[in-house]
Amino acid sequence: MARDQYAQEPLAGNAHFWLGRCLFELGMTGKALEQFQRVLQSYPGSPKTGEALLDAGRCYKRLGDRSRARML
């Protein structure tokens, strides 16, 4: 998805968030978690940060890591 050349675009964090949501719905939980973590690490000012945090927790829950899911 968002290559390095687009990393500084204003909607890059938003794009990673929605890619994560799509991957989550497709059952690709590990890949979805990577996208949500990228939003949290690379785009902390994104308006999608709160939702990415919640969805990362949902990914951990689906992956069976309930302690991390609760922490998030």
PDB file of N, CA, C and O in Angstrom, chain B, residues numbered from 101:
ATOM      1  N   MET B 101       0.842  -1.181   0.000  1.00  0.00           N
ATOM      2  CA  MET B 101       0.000   0.000   0.000  1.00  0.00           C
ATOM      3  C   MET B 101       0.873   1.224   0.000  1.00  0.00           C
ATOM      4  O   MET B 101       1.725   1.370  -0.876  1.00  0.00           O
ATOM      5  N   ALA B 102       0.693   2.088   0.931  1.00  0.00           N
ATOM      6  CA  ALA B 102       1.364   3.385   0.943  1.00  0.00           C
ATOM      7  C   ALA B 102       2.881   3.193   0.954  1.00  0.00           C
ATOM      8  O   ALA B 102       3.472   2.885   1.989  1.00  0.00           O
ATOM      9  N   ARG B 103       3.489   3.376  -0.192  1.00  0.00           N
ATOM     10  CA  ARG B 103       4.936   3.250  -0.302  1.00  0.00           C
ATOM     11  C   ARG B 103       5.600   4.411   0.410  1.00  0.00           C
ATOM     12  O   ARG B 103       4.946   5.384   0.785  1.00  0.00           O
ATOM     13  N   ASP B 104       6.900   4.298   0.589  1.00  0.00           N
ATOM     14  CA  ASP B 104       7.648   5.351   1.273  1.00  0.00           C
ATOM     15  C   ASP B 104       7.473   6.711   0.614  1.00  0.00           C
ATOM     16  O   ASP B 104       7.484   7.733   1.301  1.00  0.00           O
ATOM     17  N   GLN B 105       7.312   6.743  -0.695  1.00  0.00           N
ATOM     18  CA  GLN B 105       7.181   8.026  -1.389  1.00  0.00           C
ATOM     19  C   GLN B 105       5.893   8.739  -1.009  1.00  0.00           C
ATOM     20  O   GLN B 105       5.782   9.951  -1.197  1.00  0.00           O
ATOM     21  N   TYR B 106       4.915   8.008  -0.475  1.00  0.00           N
ATOM     22  CA  TYR B 106       3.650   8.616  -0.077  1.00  0.00           C
ATOM     23  C   TYR B 106       3.493   8.724   1.441  1.00  0.00           C
ATOM     24  O   TYR B 106       2.443   9.139   1.932  1.00  0.00           O
ATOM     25  N   ALA B 107       4.528   8.354   2.173  1.00  0.00           N
ATOM     26  CA  ALA B 107       4.431   8.288   3.633  1.00  0.00           C
ATOM     27  C   ALA B 107       4.087   9.620   4.286  1.00  0.00           C
ATOM     28  O   ALA B 107       3.506   9.642   5.371  1.00  0.00           O
ATOM     29  N   GLN B 108       4.430  10.714   3.651  1.00  0.00           N
ATOM     30  CA  GLN B 108       4.179  12.022   4.255  1.00  0.00           C
ATOM     31  C   GLN B 108       2.908  12.698   3.744  1.00  0.00           C
ATOM     32  O   GLN B 108       2.628  13.845   4.092  1.00  0.00           O
ATOM     33  N   GLU B 109       2.155  12.001   2.936  1.00  0.00           N
ATOM     34  CA  GLU B 109       0.894  12.551   2.449  1.00  0.00           C
ATOM     35  C   GLU B 109      -0.081  12.710   3.619  1.00  0.00           C
ATOM     36  O   GLU B 109      -0.055  11.906   4.551  1.00  0.00           O
ATOM     37  N   PRO B 110      -0.935  13.731   3.585  1.00  0.00           N
ATOM     38  CA  PRO B 110      -1.837  13.984   4.713  1.00  0.00           C
ATOM     39  C   PRO B 110      -2.771  12.822   5.052  1.00  0.00           C
ATOM     40  O   PRO B 110      -3.164  12.674   6.209  1.00  0.00           O
ATOM     41  N   LEU B 111      -3.128  12.013   4.089  1.00  0.00           N
ATOM     42  CA  LEU B 111      -4.070  10.918   4.344  1.00  0.00           C
ATOM     43  C   LEU B 111      -3.399   9.543   4.439  1.00  0.00           C
ATOM     44  O   LEU B 111      -4.082   8.520   4.400  1.00  0.00           O
ATOM     45  N   ALA B 112      -2.079   9.513   4.563  1.00  0.00           N
ATOM     46  CA  ALA B 112      -1.370   8.229   4.618  1.00  0.00           C
ATOM     47  C   ALA B 112      -1.805   7.403   5.830  1.00  0.00           C
ATOM     48  O   ALA B 112      -2.024   6.198   5.705  1.00  0.00           O
ATOM     49  N   GLY B 113      -1.932   8.023   6.980  1.00  0.00           N
ATOM     50  CA  GLY B 113      -2.382   7.297   8.167  1.00  0.00           C
ATOM     51  C   GLY B 113      -3.780   6.752   7.996  1.00  0.00           C
ATOM     52  O   GLY B 113      -4.081   5.634   8.417  1.00  0.00           O
ATOM     53  N   ASN B 114      -4.625   7.538   7.381  1.00  0.00           N
ATOM     54  CA  ASN B 114      -5.997   7.130   7.098  1.00  0.00           C
ATOM     55  C   ASN B 114      -6.005   5.917   6.163  1.00  0.00           C
ATOM     56  O   ASN B 114      -6.783   4.984   6.360  1.00  0.00           O
ATOM     57  N   ALA B 115      -5.149   5.933   5.158  1.00  0.00           N
ATOM     58  CA  ALA B 115      -5.077   4.822   4.205  1.00  0.00           C
ATOM     59  C   ALA B 115      -4.647   3.529   4.905  1.00  0.00           C
ATOM     60  O   ALA B 115      -5.209   2.465   4.645  1.00  0.00           O
ATOM     61  N   HIS B 116      -3.659   3.623   5.786  1.00  0.00           N
ATOM     62  CA  HIS B 116      -3.216   2.432   6.523  1.00  0.00           C
ATOM     63  C   HIS B 116      -4.326   1.916   7.437  1.00  0.00           C
ATOM     64  O   HIS B 116      -4.515   0.707   7.570  1.00  0.00           O
ATOM     65  N   PHE B 117      -5.051   2.829   8.059  1.00  0.00           N
ATOM     66  CA  PHE B 117      -6.148   2.417   8.926  1.00  0.00           C
ATOM     67  C   PHE B 117      -7.182   1.618   8.138  1.00  0.00           C
ATOM     68  O   PHE B 117      -7.566   0.523   8.549  1.00  0.00           O
ATOM     69  N   TRP B 118      -7.632   2.163   7.008  1.00  0.00           N
ATOM     70  CA  TRP B 118      -8.680   1.477   6.238  1.00  0.00           C
ATOM     71  C   TRP B 118      -8.179   0.190   5.601  1.00  0.00           C
ATOM     72  O   TRP B 118      -8.945  -0.759   5.431  1.00  0.00           O
ATOM     73  N   LEU B 119      -6.918   0.152   5.253  1.00  0.00           N
ATOM     74  CA  LEU B 119      -6.342  -1.102   4.763  1.00  0.00           C
ATOM     75  C   LEU B 119      -6.392  -2.147   5.883  1.00  0.00           C
ATOM     76  O   LEU B 119      -6.720  -3.308   5.638  1.00  0.00           O
ATOM     77  N   GLY B 120      -6.071  -1.733   7.095  1.00  0.00           N
ATOM     78  CA  GLY B 120      -6.157  -2.632   8.236  1.00  0.00           C
ATOM     79  C   GLY B 120      -7.568  -3.146   8.457  1.00  0.00           C
ATOM     80  O   GLY B 120      -7.764  -4.330   8.732  1.00  0.00           O
ATOM     81  N   ARG B 121      -8.549  -2.269   8.338  1.00  0.00           N
ATOM     82  CA  ARG B 121      -9.944  -2.690   8.512  1.00  0.00           C
ATOM     83  C   ARG B 121     -10.341  -3.716   7.451  1.00  0.00           C
ATOM     84  O   ARG B 121     -10.996  -4.711   7.761  1.00  0.00           O
ATOM     85  N   CYS B 122      -9.949  -3.475   6.214  1.00  0.00           N
ATOM     86  CA  CYS B 122     -10.270  -4.421   5.136  1.00  0.00           C
ATOM     87  C   CYS B 122      -9.617  -5.773   5.402  1.00  0.00           C
ATOM     88  O   CYS B 122     -10.261  -6.813   5.265  1.00  0.00           O
ATOM     89  N   LEU B 123      -8.352  -5.760   5.778  1.00  0.00           N
ATOM     90  CA  LEU B 123      -7.639  -7.005   6.060  1.00  0.00           C
ATOM     91  C   LEU B 123      -8.271  -7.742   7.234  1.00  0.00           C
ATOM     92  O   LEU B 123      -8.369  -8.969   7.217  1.00  0.00           O
ATOM     93  N   PHE B 124      -8.698  -7.003   8.252  1.00  0.00           N
ATOM     94  CA  PHE B 124      -9.355  -7.626   9.407  1.00  0.00           C
ATOM     95  C   PHE B 124     -10.634  -8.333   8.972  1.00  0.00           C
ATOM     96  O   PHE B 124     -10.885  -9.468   9.377  1.00  0.00           O
ATOM     97  N   GLU B 125     -11.433  -7.675   8.160  1.00  0.00           N
ATOM     98  CA  GLU B 125     -12.691  -8.266   7.691  1.00  0.00           C
ATOM     99  C   GLU B 125     -12.463  -9.474   6.794  1.00  0.00           C
ATOM    100  O   GLU B 125     -13.311 -10.363   6.720  1.00  0.00           O
ATOM    101  N   LEU B 126     -11.328  -9.511   6.115  1.00  0.00           N
ATOM    102  CA  LEU B 126     -10.983 -10.651   5.266  1.00  0.00           C
ATOM    103  C   LEU B 126     -10.372 -11.797   6.068  1.00  0.00           C
ATOM    104  O   LEU B 126     -10.053 -12.848   5.513  1.00  0.00           O
ATOM    105  N   GLY B 127     -10.209 -11.591   7.375  1.00  0.00           N
ATOM    106  CA  GLY B 127      -9.640 -12.625   8.222  1.00  0.00           C
ATOM    107  C   GLY B 127      -8.119 -12.644   8.247  1.00  0.00           C
ATOM    108  O   GLY B 127      -7.518 -13.577   8.779  1.00  0.00           O
ATOM    109  N   MET B 128      -7.502 -11.632   7.682  1.00  0.00           N
ATOM    110  CA  MET B 128      -6.040 -11.537   7.646  1.00  0.00           C
ATOM    111  C   MET B 128      -5.583 -10.711   8.848  1.00  0.00           C
ATOM    112  O   MET B 128      -5.075  -9.598   8.706  1.00  0.00           O
ATOM    113  N   THR B 129      -5.776 -11.281  10.018  1.00  0.00           N
ATOM    114  CA  THR B 129      -5.624 -10.548  11.264  1.00  0.00           C
ATOM    115  C   THR B 129      -4.203 -10.048  11.499  1.00  0.00           C
ATOM    116  O   THR B 129      -4.012  -8.906  11.920  1.00  0.00           O
ATOM    117  N   GLY B 130      -3.217 -10.876  11.236  1.00  0.00           N
ATOM    118  CA  GLY B 130      -1.827 -10.462  11.430  1.00  0.00           C
ATOM    119  C   GLY B 130      -1.456  -9.277  10.559  1.00  0.00           C
ATOM    120  O   GLY B 130      -0.804  -8.338  11.018  1.00  0.00           O
ATOM    121  N   LYS B 131      -1.869  -9.322   9.311  1.00  0.00           N
ATOM    122  CA  LYS B 131      -1.595  -8.217   8.387  1.00  0.00           C
ATOM    123  C   LYS B 131      -2.362  -6.966   8.809  1.00  0.00           C
ATOM    124  O   LYS B 131      -1.844  -5.854   8.704  1.00  0.00           O
ATOM    125  N   ALA B 132      -3.582  -7.144   9.281  1.00  0.00           N
ATOM    126  CA  ALA B 132      -4.374  -6.013   9.755  1.00  0.00           C
ATOM    127  C   ALA B 132      -3.684  -5.355  10.940  1.00  0.00           C
ATOM    128  O   ALA B 132      -3.589  -4.129  11.006  1.00  0.00           O
ATOM    129  N   LEU B 133      -3.202  -6.166  11.875  1.00  0.00           N
ATOM    130  CA  LEU B 133      -2.508  -5.644  13.050  1.00  0.00           C
ATOM    131  C   LEU B 133      -1.297  -4.821  12.645  1.00  0.00           C
ATOM    132  O   LEU B 133      -1.028  -3.781  13.245  1.00  0.00           O
ATOM    133  N   GLU B 134      -0.566  -5.270  11.638  1.00  0.00           N
ATOM    134  CA  GLU B 134       0.590  -4.507  11.144  1.00  0.00           C
ATOM    135  C   GLU B 134       0.170  -3.111  10.694  1.00  0.00           C
ATOM    136  O   GLU B 134       0.867  -2.133  10.966  1.00  0.00           O
ATOM    137  N   GLN B 135      -0.959  -3.019  10.013  1.00  0.00           N
ATOM    138  CA  GLN B 135      -1.426  -1.720   9.522  1.00  0.00           C
ATOM    139  C   GLN B 135      -1.863  -0.809  10.674  1.00  0.00           C
ATOM    140  O   GLN B 135      -1.566   0.385  10.675  1.00  0.00           O
ATOM    141  N   PHE B 136      -2.570  -1.381  11.654  1.00  0.00           N
ATOM    142  CA  PHE B 136      -2.995  -0.572  12.800  1.00  0.00           C
ATOM    143  C   PHE B 136      -1.786  -0.101  13.597  1.00  0.00           C
ATOM    144  O   PHE B 136      -1.759   1.038  14.065  1.00  0.00           O
ATOM    145  N   GLN B 137      -0.787  -0.962  13.756  1.00  0.00           N
ATOM    146  CA  GLN B 137       0.427  -0.569  14.466  1.00  0.00           C
ATOM    147  C   GLN B 137       1.180   0.516  13.707  1.00  0.00           C
ATOM    148  O   GLN B 137       1.785   1.403  14.308  1.00  0.00           O
ATOM    149  N   ARG B 138       1.136   0.438  12.406  1.00  0.00           N
ATOM    150  CA  ARG B 138       1.804   1.467  11.603  1.00  0.00           C
ATOM    151  C   ARG B 138       1.145   2.829  11.809  1.00  0.00           C
ATOM    152  O   ARG B 138       1.827   3.848  11.910  1.00  0.00           O
ATOM    153  N   VAL B 139      -0.185   2.836  11.871  1.00  0.00           N
ATOM    154  CA  VAL B 139      -0.890   4.094  12.148  1.00  0.00           C
ATOM    155  C   VAL B 139      -0.419   4.643  13.488  1.00  0.00           C
ATOM    156  O   VAL B 139      -0.094   5.825  13.601  1.00  0.00           O
ATOM    157  N   LEU B 140      -0.382   3.782  14.504  1.00  0.00           N
ATOM    158  CA  LEU B 140      -0.026   4.214  15.851  1.00  0.00           C
ATOM    159  C   LEU B 140       1.418   4.692  15.953  1.00  0.00           C
ATOM    160  O   LEU B 140       1.702   5.647  16.675  1.00  0.00           O
ATOM    161  N   GLN B 141       2.325   4.044  15.245  1.00  0.00           N
ATOM    162  CA  GLN B 141       3.747   4.379  15.342  1.00  0.00           C
ATOM    163  C   GLN B 141       4.151   5.516  14.410  1.00  0.00           C
ATOM    164  O   GLN B 141       4.917   6.396  14.801  1.00  0.00           O
ATOM    165  N   SER B 142       3.644   5.501  13.191  1.00  0.00           N
ATOM    166  CA  SER B 142       4.113   6.455  12.181  1.00  0.00           C
ATOM    167  C   SER B 142       3.242   7.695  12.050  1.00  0.00           C
ATOM    168  O   SER B 142       3.695   8.722  11.544  1.00  0.00           O
ATOM    169  N   TYR B 143       1.989   7.607  12.504  1.00  0.00           N
ATOM    170  CA  TYR B 143       1.054   8.716  12.327  1.00  0.00           C
ATOM    171  C   TYR B 143       0.303   8.995  13.637  1.00  0.00           C
ATOM    172  O   TYR B 143      -0.926   8.935  13.667  1.00  0.00           O
ATOM    173  N   PRO B 144       1.034   9.300  14.719  1.00  0.00           N
ATOM    174  CA  PRO B 144       0.376   9.479  16.020  1.00  0.00           C
ATOM    175  C   PRO B 144      -0.624  10.635  16.051  1.00  0.00           C
ATOM    176  O   PRO B 144      -1.490  10.663  16.925  1.00  0.00           O
ATOM    177  N   GLY B 145      -0.530  11.569  15.139  1.00  0.00           N
ATOM    178  CA  GLY B 145      -1.466  12.684  15.088  1.00  0.00           C
ATOM    179  C   GLY B 145      -2.677  12.438  14.211  1.00  0.00           C
ATOM    180  O   GLY B 145      -3.522  13.318  14.048  1.00  0.00           O
ATOM    181  N   SER B 146      -2.764  11.245  13.646  1.00  0.00           N
ATOM    182  CA  SER B 146      -3.870  10.922  12.749  1.00  0.00           C
ATOM    183  C   SER B 146      -5.191  10.897  13.508  1.00  0.00           C
ATOM    184  O   SER B 146      -5.241  10.449  14.654  1.00  0.00           O
ATOM    185  N   PRO B 147      -6.251  11.373  12.881  1.00  0.00           N
ATOM    186  CA  PRO B 147      -7.558  11.276  13.519  1.00  0.00           C
ATOM    187  C   PRO B 147      -8.016   9.827  13.711  1.00  0.00           C
ATOM    188  O   PRO B 147      -8.979   9.580  14.438  1.00  0.00           O
ATOM    189  N   LYS B 148      -7.355   8.886  13.084  1.00  0.00           N
ATOM    190  CA  LYS B 148      -7.713   7.469  13.190  1.00  0.00           C
ATOM    191  C   LYS B 148      -6.927   6.753  14.293  1.00  0.00           C
ATOM    192  O   LYS B 148      -7.053   5.537  14.436  1.00  0.00           O
ATOM    193  N   THR B 149      -6.128   7.471  15.067  1.00  0.00           N
ATOM    194  CA  THR B 149      -5.303   6.850  16.098  1.00  0.00           C
ATOM    195  C   THR B 149      -6.139   6.089  17.124  1.00  0.00           C
ATOM    196  O   THR B 149      -5.814   4.949  17.457  1.00  0.00           O
ATOM    197  N   GLY B 150      -7.194   6.694  17.624  1.00  0.00           N
ATOM    198  CA  GLY B 150      -8.038   6.030  18.618  1.00  0.00           C
ATOM    199  C   GLY B 150      -8.671   4.763  18.085  1.00  0.00           C
ATOM    200  O   GLY B 150      -8.692   3.735  18.761  1.00  0.00           O
ATOM    201  N   GLU B 151      -9.185   4.840  16.875  1.00  0.00           N
ATOM    202  CA  GLU B 151      -9.803   3.664  16.265  1.00  0.00           C
ATOM    203  C   GLU B 151      -8.770   2.584  15.967  1.00  0.00           C
ATOM    204  O   GLU B 151      -9.051   1.393  16.097  1.00  0.00           O
ATOM    205  N   ALA B 152      -7.562   3.009  15.562  1.00  0.00           N
ATOM    206  CA  ALA B 152      -6.498   2.042  15.289  1.00  0.00           C
ATOM    207  C   ALA B 152      -6.103   1.320  16.572  1.00  0.00           C
ATOM    208  O   ALA B 152      -5.800   0.127  16.542  1.00  0.00           O
ATOM    209  N   LEU B 153      -6.103   2.026  17.690  1.00  0.00           N
ATOM    210  CA  LEU B 153      -5.792   1.417  18.974  1.00  0.00           C
ATOM    211  C   LEU B 153      -6.844   0.373  19.338  1.00  0.00           C
ATOM    212  O   LEU B 153      -6.511  -0.735  19.757  1.00  0.00           O
ATOM    213  N   LEU B 154      -8.098   0.731  19.178  1.00  0.00           N
ATOM    214  CA  LEU B 154      -9.193  -0.197  19.458  1.00  0.00           C
ATOM    215  C   LEU B 154      -9.118  -1.422  18.539  1.00  0.00           C
ATOM    216  O   LEU B 154      -9.269  -2.555  18.997  1.00  0.00           O
ATOM    217  N   ASP B 155      -8.889  -1.193  17.258  1.00  0.00           N
ATOM    218  CA  ASP B 155      -8.852  -2.306  16.312  1.00  0.00           C
ATOM    219  C   ASP B 155      -7.617  -3.184  16.503  1.00  0.00           C
ATOM    220  O   ASP B 155      -7.673  -4.387  16.250  1.00  0.00           O
ATOM    221  N   ALA B 156      -6.505  -2.598  16.945  1.00  0.00           N
ATOM    222  CA  ALA B 156      -5.340  -3.420  17.281  1.00  0.00           C
ATOM    223  C   ALA B 156      -5.709  -4.360  18.427  1.00  0.00           C
ATOM    224  O   ALA B 156      -5.316  -5.526  18.428  1.00  0.00           O
ATOM    225  N   GLY B 157      -6.459  -3.853  19.393  1.00  0.00           N
ATOM    226  CA  GLY B 157      -6.937  -4.694  20.486  1.00  0.00           C
ATOM    227  C   GLY B 157      -7.828  -5.819  19.985  1.00  0.00           C
ATOM    228  O   GLY B 157      -7.734  -6.951  20.459  1.00  0.00           O
ATOM    229  N   ARG B 158      -8.688  -5.508  19.032  1.00  0.00           N
ATOM    230  CA  ARG B 158      -9.552  -6.539  18.436  1.00  0.00           C
ATOM    231  C   ARG B 158      -8.711  -7.613  17.741  1.00  0.00           C
ATOM    232  O   ARG B 158      -9.038  -8.798  17.792  1.00  0.00           O
ATOM    233  N   CYS B 159      -7.625  -7.186  17.093  1.00  0.00           N
ATOM    234  CA  CYS B 159      -6.736  -8.149  16.431  1.00  0.00           C
ATOM    235  C   CYS B 159      -6.091  -9.068  17.466  1.00  0.00           C
ATOM    236  O   CYS B 159      -6.065 -10.287  17.291  1.00  0.00           O
ATOM    237  N   TYR B 160      -5.571  -8.479  18.542  1.00  0.00           N
ATOM    238  CA  TYR B 160      -4.948  -9.308  19.573  1.00  0.00           C
ATOM    239  C   TYR B 160      -5.948 -10.292  20.163  1.00  0.00           C
ATOM    240  O   TYR B 160      -5.601 -11.439  20.445  1.00  0.00           O
ATOM    241  N   LYS B 161      -7.180  -9.852  20.350  1.00  0.00           N
ATOM    242  CA  LYS B 161      -8.200 -10.750  20.886  1.00  0.00           C
ATOM    243  C   LYS B 161      -8.426 -11.919  19.927  1.00  0.00           C
ATOM    244  O   LYS B 161      -8.487 -13.073  20.349  1.00  0.00           O
ATOM    245  N   ARG B 162      -8.548 -11.613  18.640  1.00  0.00           N
ATOM    246  CA  ARG B 162      -8.770 -12.665  17.643  1.00  0.00           C
ATOM    247  C   ARG B 162      -7.579 -13.615  17.562  1.00  0.00           C
ATOM    248  O   ARG B 162      -7.739 -14.801  17.273  1.00  0.00           O
ATOM    249  N   LEU B 163      -6.387 -13.085  17.818  1.00  0.00           N
ATOM    250  CA  LEU B 163      -5.175 -13.907  17.779  1.00  0.00           C
ATOM    251  C   LEU B 163      -4.965 -14.690  19.073  1.00  0.00           C
ATOM    252  O   LEU B 163      -4.022 -15.474  19.184  1.00  0.00           O
ATOM    253  N   GLY B 164      -5.852 -14.473  20.057  1.00  0.00           N
ATOM    254  CA  GLY B 164      -5.775 -15.226  21.298  1.00  0.00           C
ATOM    255  C   GLY B 164      -4.924 -14.593  22.383  1.00  0.00           C
ATOM    256  O   GLY B 164      -4.686 -15.216  23.418  1.00  0.00           O
ATOM    257  N   ASP B 165      -4.460 -13.367  22.169  1.00  0.00           N
ATOM    258  CA  ASP B 165      -3.639 -12.670  23.165  1.00  0.00           C
ATOM    259  C   ASP B 165      -4.535 -11.703  23.939  1.00  0.00           C
ATOM    260  O   ASP B 165      -4.527 -10.495  23.698  1.00  0.00           O
ATOM    261  N   ARG B 166      -5.298 -12.254  24.862  1.00  0.00           N
ATOM    262  CA  ARG B 166      -6.286 -11.452  25.587  1.00  0.00           C
ATOM    263  C   ARG B 166      -5.653 -10.399  26.498  1.00  0.00           C
ATOM    264  O   ARG B 166      -6.240  -9.339  26.713  1.00  0.00           O
ATOM    265  N   SER B 167      -4.479 -10.676  27.030  1.00  0.00           N
ATOM    266  CA  SER B 167      -3.853  -9.686  27.915  1.00  0.00           C
ATOM    267  C   SER B 167      -3.471  -8.428  27.139  1.00  0.00           C
ATOM    268  O   SER B 167      -3.692  -7.317  27.621  1.00  0.00           O
ATOM    269  N   ARG B 168      -2.905  -8.586  25.953  1.00  0.00           N
ATOM    270  CA  ARG B 168      -2.588  -7.411  25.119  1.00  0.00           C
ATOM    271  C   ARG B 168      -3.860  -6.722  24.646  1.00  0.00           C
ATOM    272  O   ARG B 168      -3.927  -5.495  24.567  1.00  0.00           O
ATOM    273  N   ALA B 169      -4.857  -7.522  24.335  1.00  0.00           N
ATOM    274  CA  ALA B 169      -6.131  -6.951  23.878  1.00  0.00           C
ATOM    275  C   ALA B 169      -6.722  -6.068  24.976  1.00  0.00           C
ATOM    276  O   ALA B 169      -7.185  -4.961  24.702  1.00  0.00           O
ATOM    277  N   ARG B 170      -6.707  -6.556  26.212  1.00  0.00           N
ATOM    278  CA  ARG B 170      -7.237  -5.766  27.332  1.00  0.00           C
ATOM    279  C   ARG B 170      -6.410  -4.515  27.562  1.00  0.00           C
ATOM    280  O   ARG B 170      -6.954  -3.452  27.860  1.00  0.00           O
ATOM    281  N   MET B 171      -5.102  -4.636  27.425  1.00  0.00           N
ATOM    282  CA  MET B 171      -4.205  -3.508  27.653  1.00  0.00           C
ATOM    283  C   MET B 171      -4.514  -2.379  26.674  1.00  0.00           C
ATOM    284  O   MET B 171      -4.477  -1.205  27.043  1.00  0.00           O
ATOM    285  N   LEU B 172      -4.815  -2.730  25.442  1.00  0.00           N
ATOM    286  CA  LEU B 172      -5.118  -1.702  24.445  1.00  0.00           C
ATOM    287  C   LEU B 172      -6.525  -1.192  24.621  1.00  0.00           C
ATOM    288  O   LEU B 172      -6.963  -0.319  23.871  1.00  0.00           O
TER     289      LEU B 172
END
